[in-house]
Amino acid sequence: MASSGDGVVLEDPQVKWAEWDSGLASWQLCVLSLPWAPDPAVPAVSPAGDRGKTEREGAGPPSSRLAAPRDTANFHPELCLYTLGNLIVESEAVRRQLLPQGIVPALAACIQSPHMAVLEALGYALSQLLQANEAPEKIIPSILGSAIPRHVLRLLQPGPKLSPGVAVEFAWCLHYIICSQVNNALLITHGALSTLGLLLLDLAAAVQRTEDAGLELVGEEDRSRSGGPFFTLCPSSGVLVAPSFLHLTLNFSLQLACPVLRCLSNLLTEAAVEAVGGQIRFGDERVVAALFILLQFFLQKQPSLLPEGLWLLNNLTANSPSFCTSLLSLDLIEPLLQLLPVSNVVSVLVLTVLCNVAEKGPAYCQRLWPGPLLLSLLDTLAFSDTEVVGQSLELLQLLFLYQPEAAQAFLQQSGLQALERHEEEAQLQHRVRALRETALHG
């Protein structure tokens, strides 16, 4: 199978685009011929609920890279689903006819197939449907009113039966639904945070078994026995997360990590999170440790994914003193500072996370200080990027407010000279002067 543009092209001489484009009912004949579709027991469509908000948007790849059908028994349904996905991309006219002709009940029935190859093809077709410009208003409400979201979450449950290809496809589907902001509260009540949190922990466990990630997912009692910070490997007996993703290749780990991190980041901004009793219920330290295992993995294998992990860390620490405490108790401030040179985007996110910690008050600033933080901030003041410098100034202001001795150390380390280069920059002038006043006069 070859891919071209936004569609997946199946190299089958019996399938011609003209045959499918000539009649809008062709997709229906194909889907209705599946042995499990349609099922009259599929729930009726109901309106979507309240709108939520997300902070991290952006789609995944324009189309998935899927394997060709692998056995003759499932060739026909796979072929239909791939072709349907291609038609969805190519033709708005087809998309306009899908809902009245019953696409949602058909997909809700197909998603119950026991065949992984069919489910992977279904994930491709569904992802194309969810990326349509009109999806938030005309398609996703119907999807949310069906059984599809519950089955998507079921297919993302970690375990030996989880198929990496299926998981990647449906994780992106979930991402598109969440970014639509149609009714994220519904997904949260269906257990999306729990499912995604387990995926995060299992991804980290799988990475740890294949890479020297430096952190271990252990409990409090195991950490006390290990007698050291988490940035050295703890005894393997301390692992508490079942390695159900041992069959997951590093390539699939990278592919799956991106949509999982985006889904979690966006869901954590929802007010409904508090309504269900908190954020991710697996122990704050385990979540933070898992995230840092992935961050180190990204740094080594694919640095472009670092912002995804740091955005989640930002959302975890923004309103949660307990996650900030975990960051400090696991001695992860220095590893976080080591990411500052990667890029300006990464620098801003690292500094924002540190601001989240510092703004929690004197006790948190006291644990940030002393250490390598001041020297790292003096280095960032030499950056030319105004956003990086501005975030550094904000963090210094918080430190001076809650930890006065930090201001004295700043003055002793020629901090005022570091500020001088930004005095004439319009976007930074006010903050530079305010910081100087705080450093000199408290």
CORCOR-V690476 format. One line per field, one symbol per residue. psi: psi as a letter, one per 20 degrees, with the letter a starting at -180 (. if undefined). burial: 1 if it has 9 or more other ideal C-beta (glycine too) atoms within 8 Angstrom, else 0. A space follows every 10 residues. Layout:
BEGIN
psi = ???
burial = ???
END
This chain:
BEGIN
psi = pqqpcjrppp moiiophhhh ihpiighghg hiiqijqroi ipqqpqqrbq qaqqioaprb qhqqoqqqpi qhhjgghggg gghgghhggh ohhghhiggh jkhghghhgh ijqiohhghg hghgghhhgi iqhjghhigh hhghiaighh hghgiipqrh ippggggggh ghghghgghh kgmhhghghi kgggghghgg ghghggghii qmiiqqnrrg hhhhhhkrri jqprqhiipi ppmikhiprh ghgghhgghg ggggghhiip highhjkaeo ljpghhgggg hhghghgghh hnhiighghh gghghhigjo hhhggghghj ljgghghiih igrhgggggg hgghhgghii aghhhhhiqa ajgghhhhgh iiqiphhggg hghgghgggh gimhhhgghg hhkkhhhhhh ijhjphiigg hggghggghh i.
burial = 1010001111 0000100001 0000011101 1101001110 0100000100 0101010000 0011010010 0001101111 1111111111 1001101110 1111111111 1010001111 1111111111 0100110011 1111111110 1110111100 0111111111 1111111111 1111111101 0111111111 1111111100 1010111110 0110010001 1001000110 1011100101 0111111111 1111111111 0110010011 0001111111 1111111110 0010111111 1111111001 0011111101 1111111011 0101011111 1111111101 0001110110 0011011111 1010010111 1111111111 0110011011 1010110110 0110100110 1111110110 00
END
